[in-house]
Amino acid sequence: MTSKTDLFGQDRRWSSRAKRLIDILQKTTSQLEVRGQINFDTPHIFVANHQGAFPWDALMLAHLNPTHIASQIRPLLEDPIMLAPALGALMTKIGCVRAHRHNAQLLLTAGHHIAVFPEGEQGLTKPYWERTRLKRFGRGGFIQLALDAKVPIVPTTIVGSAQASPLLHKWQPFVKSPFYIPITPTFPWLGPLGALPLPGEWQITFHEPMTSEQLQERIEHGETIGQLSRRVHHQIQKELLLQESNRQPFWKRTLP
């Protein structure tokens, strides 16, 4: 760790560059609409869905305009991204963190907001035609994390990433390797430029926060952690279906 990097490797210079890129995209090809109030003073856990071949959804969250949220949200991403050669180092420098409970606890203790994607790798590797179907949320670890850290969770629905980088195929050169090459309409055909998002509108909906006290009260009234996790899953899935039903497929949005 240096004066320009934090405990998790975020480099202020690289993070600033990423923020400028996101700002340019939002003003030109990737207009963003934010719904809901999120300018919180204390750490929160944002529980979001995954879409698209590349983690542009995480970057949109991490580099929201300060008018929406004063402090940065730190996304926790899966190993195929964070451990991938070159890509993992880049994502670390711009503020993303490897998804692990210990890392989440450290970030919350340090006063950071975090974003978790309970679909995990299954969400990131969904083909484009499955973009409206939320994958299972694992064992509800984010609920236990919120209870232990005594912080609220914010169910978050992100729409736009699937159209920005539609995954058509996942090519794994080595069967037992967790790493793969995503195939999209532009990647790898255009090289690194093919990873840039296709034009389109984005919507990020921040639902009503659920405090740790509310979660604990529901548990005391008989709900399990799994049931609470499914409640959040249902809320995000419902909004995802609603928003996606009003959107055109990516080829109609990008072709003249």
One Martini backbone bead per residue (centre of mass of N, CA, C, O) as a GRO file, in nm:
protein
  256
    1MET     BB    1   0.095   0.036   0.023
    2THR     BB    2   0.026   0.365  -0.071
    3SER     BB    3  -0.062   0.696  -0.104
    4LYS     BB    4  -0.230   0.588  -0.386
    5THR     BB    5  -0.315   0.337  -0.215
    6ASP     BB    6  -0.492   0.087  -0.080
    7LEU     BB    7  -0.547  -0.211   0.077
    8PHE     BB    8  -0.687  -0.316  -0.219
    9GLY     BB    9  -0.536  -0.138  -0.468
   10GLN     BB   10  -0.642   0.134  -0.507
   11ASP     BB   11  -0.598   0.381  -0.759
   12ARG     BB   12  -0.649   0.710  -0.791
   13ARG     BB   13  -0.568   0.748  -1.086
   14TRP     BB   14  -0.733   0.514  -1.213
   15SER     BB   15  -1.005   0.592  -1.090
   16SER     BB   16  -1.022   0.868  -1.231
   17ARG     BB   17  -1.021   0.756  -1.519
   18ALA     BB   18  -1.276   0.586  -1.491
   19LYS     BB   19  -1.463   0.820  -1.422
   20ARG     BB   20  -1.426   0.972  -1.688
   21LEU     BB   21  -1.531   0.749  -1.872
   22ILE     BB   22  -1.813   0.726  -1.750
   23ASP     BB   23  -1.892   1.020  -1.801
   24ILE     BB   24  -1.870   1.007  -2.109
   25LEU     BB   25  -2.074   0.778  -2.156
   26GLN     BB   26  -2.320   0.922  -2.012
   27LYS     BB   27  -2.303   1.173  -2.229
   28THR     BB   28  -2.342   0.971  -2.483
   29THR     BB   29  -2.402   0.624  -2.498
   30SER     BB   30  -2.471   0.589  -2.154
   31GLN     BB   31  -2.741   0.662  -2.030
   32LEU     BB   32  -2.842   0.755  -1.692
   33GLU     BB   33  -3.087   0.623  -1.462
   34VAL     BB   34  -3.181   0.722  -1.133
   35ARG     BB   35  -3.345   0.538  -0.869
   36GLY     BB   36  -3.355   0.668  -0.575
   37GLN     BB   37  -3.223   0.679  -0.245
   38ILE     BB   38  -2.842   0.697  -0.154
   39ASN     BB   39  -2.738   0.936   0.045
   40PHE     BB   40  -2.544   0.799   0.266
   41ASP     BB   41  -2.352   0.805   0.572
   42THR     BB   42  -2.356   0.498   0.595
   43PRO     BB   43  -2.298   0.187   0.554
   44HIS     BB   44  -2.379  -0.022   0.266
   45ILE     BB   45  -2.557  -0.292   0.103
   46PHE     BB   46  -2.547  -0.368  -0.234
   47VAL     BB   47  -2.794  -0.563  -0.406
   48ALA     BB   48  -2.720  -0.716  -0.719
   49ASN     BB   49  -2.733  -0.762  -1.050
   50HIS     BB   50  -2.631  -0.946  -1.337
   51GLN     BB   51  -2.487  -0.834  -1.659
   52GLY     BB   52  -2.304  -0.937  -1.901
   53ALA     BB   53  -1.971  -0.987  -2.008
   54PHE     BB   54  -1.910  -0.721  -1.858
   55PRO     BB   55  -1.861  -0.517  -1.554
   56TRP     BB   56  -2.041  -0.245  -1.599
   57ASP     BB   57  -2.226  -0.247  -1.355
   58ALA     BB   58  -2.005  -0.205  -1.142
   59LEU     BB   59  -1.892   0.064  -1.262
   60MET     BB   60  -2.150   0.230  -1.239
   61LEU     BB   61  -2.158   0.208  -0.930
   62ALA     BB   62  -1.861   0.305  -0.856
   63HIS     BB   63  -1.919   0.582  -1.065
   64LEU     BB   64  -2.105   0.772  -0.944
   65ASN     BB   65  -2.245   1.053  -0.906
   66PRO     BB   66  -2.228   1.269  -0.635
   67THR     BB   67  -2.540   1.341  -0.652
   68HIS     BB   68  -2.611   1.042  -0.555
   69ILE     BB   69  -2.317   0.983  -0.415
   70ALA     BB   70  -2.052   1.065  -0.211
   71SER     BB   71  -1.955   0.769  -0.186
   72GLN     BB   72  -1.805   0.495  -0.276
   73ILE     BB   73  -1.866   0.196  -0.438
   74ARG     BB   74  -1.758  -0.139  -0.360
   75PRO     BB   75  -1.704  -0.395  -0.560
   76LEU     BB   76  -1.770  -0.748  -0.557
   77LEU     BB   77  -1.584  -0.989  -0.736
   78GLU     BB   78  -1.509  -1.247  -0.923
   79ASP     BB   79  -1.248  -1.453  -0.999
   80PRO     BB   80  -1.252  -1.443  -1.319
   81ILE     BB   81  -1.179  -1.136  -1.285
   82MET     BB   82  -0.970  -1.086  -1.037
   83LEU     BB   83  -0.764  -1.332  -1.162
   84ALA     BB   84  -0.720  -1.215  -1.423
   85PRO     BB   85  -0.519  -1.128  -1.649
   86ALA     BB   86  -0.500  -0.777  -1.615
   87LEU     BB   87  -0.800  -0.739  -1.538
   88GLY     BB   88  -0.767  -0.767  -1.231
   89ALA     BB   89  -0.571  -0.529  -1.193
   90LEU     BB   90  -0.757  -0.312  -1.307
   91MET     BB   91  -1.001  -0.349  -1.114
   92THR     BB   92  -0.840  -0.285  -0.861
   93LYS     BB   93  -0.745   0.008  -0.936
   94ILE     BB   94  -1.070   0.105  -0.971
   95GLY     BB   95  -1.213  -0.051  -0.688
   96CYS     BB   96  -1.220  -0.344  -0.690
   97VAL     BB   97  -1.311  -0.659  -0.521
   98ARG     BB   98  -1.274  -0.950  -0.393
   99ALA     BB   99  -1.495  -1.197  -0.326
  100HIS     BB  100  -1.517  -1.173   0.032
  101ARG     BB  101  -1.602  -1.163   0.352
  102HIS     BB  102  -1.351  -1.023   0.468
  103ASN     BB  103  -1.351  -0.783   0.275
  104ALA     BB  104  -1.631  -0.679   0.347
  105GLN     BB  105  -1.574  -0.623   0.646
  106LEU     BB  106  -1.343  -0.420   0.606
  107LEU     BB  107  -1.499  -0.209   0.442
  108LEU     BB  108  -1.722  -0.151   0.650
  109THR     BB  109  -1.532  -0.072   0.884
  110ALA     BB  110  -1.407   0.171   0.698
  111GLY     BB  111  -1.690   0.304   0.563
  112HIS     BB  112  -1.793   0.141   0.320
  113HIS     BB  113  -1.945   0.078   0.046
  114ILE     BB  114  -2.112  -0.211  -0.097
  115ALA     BB  115  -2.116  -0.456  -0.369
  116VAL     BB  116  -2.328  -0.730  -0.443
  117PHE     BB  117  -2.344  -1.058  -0.637
  118PRO     BB  118  -2.527  -1.341  -0.573
  119GLU     BB  119  -2.499  -1.492  -0.853
  120GLY     BB  120  -2.229  -1.460  -0.954
  121GLU     BB  121  -2.098  -1.622  -1.219
  122GLN     BB  122  -2.379  -1.689  -1.340
  123GLY     BB  123  -2.453  -1.391  -1.402
  124LEU     BB  124  -2.202  -1.317  -1.590
  125THR     BB  125  -2.271  -1.592  -1.788
  126LYS     BB  126  -2.515  -1.495  -1.919
  127PRO     BB  127  -2.693  -1.501  -2.175
  128TYR     BB  128  -2.877  -1.275  -2.338
  129TRP     BB  129  -3.155  -1.455  -2.337
  130GLU     BB  130  -3.120  -1.449  -1.991
  131ARG     BB  131  -3.144  -1.147  -1.871
  132THR     BB  132  -3.435  -1.182  -1.704
  133ARG     BB  133  -3.288  -1.413  -1.533
  134LEU     BB  134  -3.244  -1.483  -1.215
  135LYS     BB  135  -3.030  -1.614  -1.022
  136ARG     BB  136  -2.934  -1.768  -0.767
  137PHE     BB  137  -2.853  -1.658  -0.411
  138GLY     BB  138  -2.761  -1.881  -0.265
  139ARG     BB  139  -2.728  -1.853   0.106
  140GLY     BB  140  -2.736  -1.548   0.209
  141GLY     BB  141  -2.468  -1.394   0.304
  142PHE     BB  142  -2.564  -1.090   0.305
  143ILE     BB  143  -2.747  -1.114   0.550
  144GLN     BB  144  -2.534  -1.196   0.760
  145LEU     BB  145  -2.354  -0.953   0.714
  146ALA     BB  146  -2.561  -0.737   0.804
  147LEU     BB  147  -2.599  -0.849   1.091
  148ASP     BB  148  -2.302  -0.840   1.186
  149ALA     BB  149  -2.253  -0.522   1.089
  150LYS     BB  150  -2.507  -0.344   1.115
  151VAL     BB  151  -2.633  -0.309   0.814
  152PRO     BB  152  -2.780  -0.216   0.540
  153ILE     BB  153  -2.983  -0.304   0.267
  154VAL     BB  154  -2.988  -0.260  -0.109
  155PRO     BB  155  -3.186  -0.318  -0.343
  156THR     BB  156  -3.063  -0.373  -0.692
  157THR     BB  157  -3.146  -0.259  -1.023
  158ILE     BB  158  -2.990  -0.351  -1.335
  159VAL     BB  159  -3.016  -0.184  -1.657
  160GLY     BB  160  -2.797  -0.243  -1.968
  161SER     BB  161  -2.559  -0.451  -1.970
  162ALA     BB  162  -2.665  -0.656  -2.180
  163GLN     BB  163  -2.663  -0.441  -2.417
  164ALA     BB  164  -2.361  -0.348  -2.385
  165SER     BB  165  -2.264  -0.680  -2.333
  166PRO     BB  166  -2.349  -0.932  -2.516
  167LEU     BB  167  -2.370  -1.266  -2.446
  168LEU     BB  168  -2.310  -1.545  -2.673
  169HIS     BB  169  -2.029  -1.672  -2.557
  170LYS     BB  170  -1.830  -1.926  -2.379
  171TRP     BB  171  -1.482  -1.959  -2.395
  172GLN     BB  172  -1.297  -2.263  -2.299
  173PRO     BB  173  -0.985  -2.377  -2.351
  174PHE     BB  174  -1.002  -2.488  -2.046
  175VAL     BB  175  -1.201  -2.689  -1.873
  176LYS     BB  176  -1.071  -2.648  -1.561
  177SER     BB  177  -1.092  -2.352  -1.601
  178PRO     BB  178  -1.227  -2.040  -1.484
  179PHE     BB  179  -1.148  -1.929  -1.751
  180TYR     BB  180  -1.263  -1.697  -2.010
  181ILE     BB  181  -1.405  -1.605  -2.333
  182PRO     BB  182  -1.592  -1.360  -2.440
  183ILE     BB  183  -1.871  -1.344  -2.670
  184THR     BB  184  -1.938  -1.079  -2.887
  185PRO     BB  185  -2.007  -0.859  -3.138
  186THR     BB  186  -1.697  -0.718  -3.061
  187PHE     BB  187  -1.585  -0.968  -2.895
  188PRO     BB  188  -1.253  -1.000  -3.014
  189TRP     BB  189  -1.261  -0.846  -3.299
  190LEU     BB  190  -1.169  -0.539  -3.168
  191GLY     BB  191  -1.048  -0.595  -2.923
  192PRO     BB  192  -1.044  -0.382  -2.664
  193LEU     BB  193  -1.278  -0.212  -2.796
  194GLY     BB  194  -1.493  -0.451  -2.767
  195ALA     BB  195  -1.544  -0.386  -2.447
  196LEU     BB  196  -1.708  -0.167  -2.506
  197PRO     BB  197  -2.002  -0.022  -2.484
  198LEU     BB  198  -2.292  -0.016  -2.610
  199PRO     BB  199  -2.541   0.159  -2.697
  200GLY     BB  200  -2.748   0.297  -2.426
  201GLU     BB  201  -2.967   0.257  -2.170
  202TRP     BB  202  -2.981   0.318  -1.815
  203GLN     BB  203  -3.091   0.148  -1.505
  204ILE     BB  204  -3.100   0.241  -1.155
  205THR     BB  205  -3.254   0.071  -0.879
  206PHE     BB  206  -3.328   0.185  -0.553
  207HIS     BB  207  -3.443   0.040  -0.297
  208GLU     BB  208  -3.560  -0.011  -0.004
  209PRO     BB  209  -3.421  -0.030   0.279
  210MET     BB  210  -3.277  -0.283   0.503
  211THR     BB  211  -3.240  -0.326   0.814
  212SER     BB  212  -3.100  -0.510   1.062
  213GLU     BB  213  -3.352  -0.492   1.243
  214GLN     BB  214  -3.554  -0.598   1.036
  215LEU     BB  215  -3.417  -0.867   0.990
  216GLN     BB  216  -3.422  -0.966   1.286
  217GLU     BB  217  -3.729  -0.955   1.319
  218ARG     BB  218  -3.796  -1.167   1.104
  219ILE     BB  219  -3.641  -1.396   1.240
  220GLU     BB  220  -3.805  -1.386   1.511
  221HIS     BB  221  -4.075  -1.454   1.318
  222GLY     BB  222  -3.940  -1.718   1.128
  223GLU     BB  223  -3.741  -1.630   0.932
  224THR     BB  224  -3.504  -1.703   0.708
  225ILE     BB  225  -3.228  -1.636   0.532
  226GLY     BB  226  -3.337  -1.761   0.271
  227GLN     BB  227  -3.606  -1.599   0.266
  228LEU     BB  228  -3.475  -1.317   0.257
  229SER     BB  229  -3.322  -1.363  -0.004
  230ARG     BB  230  -3.578  -1.419  -0.178
  231ARG     BB  231  -3.706  -1.144  -0.136
  232VAL     BB  232  -3.484  -0.985  -0.284
  233HIS     BB  233  -3.493  -1.139  -0.546
  234HIS     BB  234  -3.789  -1.068  -0.617
  235GLN     BB  235  -3.755  -0.760  -0.630
  236ILE     BB  236  -3.546  -0.756  -0.860
  237GLN     BB  237  -3.698  -0.932  -1.067
  238LYS     BB  238  -3.949  -0.755  -1.104
  239GLU     BB  239  -3.796  -0.501  -1.213
  240LEU     BB  240  -3.650  -0.638  -1.447
  241LEU     BB  241  -3.901  -0.721  -1.609
  242LEU     BB  242  -4.022  -0.439  -1.638
  243GLN     BB  243  -3.780  -0.300  -1.786
  244GLU     BB  244  -3.729  -0.512  -2.021
  245SER     BB  245  -4.019  -0.492  -2.158
  246ASN     BB  246  -3.930  -0.180  -2.271
  247ARG     BB  247  -3.703  -0.312  -2.450
  248GLN     BB  248  -3.479  -0.338  -2.693
  249PRO     BB  249  -3.282  -0.498  -2.872
  250PHE     BB  250  -2.952  -0.441  -2.943
  251TRP     BB  251  -2.979  -0.439  -3.264
  252LYS     BB  252  -3.196  -0.200  -3.263
  253ARG     BB  253  -3.005   0.011  -3.095
  254THR     BB  254  -2.733  -0.001  -3.300
  255LEU     BB  255  -2.877  -0.008  -3.563
  256PRO     BB  256  -2.996   0.179  -3.844
   0.00000   0.00000   0.00000
